[in-house]
């Protein structure tokens, strides 16, 4: 079964200041609210030095604590952020659009040459994931979406698109015939990096997959068994947002099963974790929590 679209940010250039840990007491801190009448958020990313990033319909955000810069991206939706090997942040979305970090903002570097499509037809040119996921070329950064769409960056820095069902399937649902744990029928596969992934089975078991090794992560909560929205990892913790009105769950590797993250906002559309901080977005807000032992 193909997983739910994982919706999901970026690094401000060369920030020398240390991260502001004013929210390190464990309280969730609301950093920004999107107020536009035709705007909502779908993607998040954590950068260095306290920088954070978010995006969604008609908007890209770069911020530090409660200070944020809004960049309008009309008539499109940003679905996912990622980083290239140099640390430059890349965002992807509808109309095969690709934005790359440019100073404290973004520059559109690729889009479909076709006129914008409406309704379901627009998803034929959707990119909603990004990473170094080409098994035949470890240095090629790709973005991927449904309908076998692949965007890839050339050595020159330019982006091109193609249809590649084999590569799209690898990016979306993992290797074609992995040696799964006994009795596991793969339900959801999400790449965390080029060699690390999250796996859930149809019986509710979950695993961290690293270099073809499976580390048990316990049975998923009922809300997460059939509807995982997004996955993130920070060192020894895994985070999931799950359910029709997604809530946030955490699992500490090597400890008992998943726990609901106390005090987290509901309606989580994207979550990212890094260096002891968790950043999430709801439909119209950006929230962060740092320095917390979740158990």
Secondary structure, DSSP 8 states (H G I E B T S, - for coil): ------------S---S----TTTTS--EEEEE---TT-EEEEEEE-STTEEEEEEEEEEEEEETTEEEEEEEEEEEEEEEEE-TTS-EEEEEGGG-EEEEETTEEEEEE--SS----GGGGGGG---EEES--TT-TT--EEE-STTEEEEE-TTS-EEEEE-HHHHHHHHH--TT----TT--EEEEEEEETTEEEEEETTSEEEEEETTEEEEEEE--GGGSS-EEEEEEETTEEEEEETTTTEEEEEETTSSS-EE-TT--SS--EEEEETTEEEEE-SSEEEEEES----
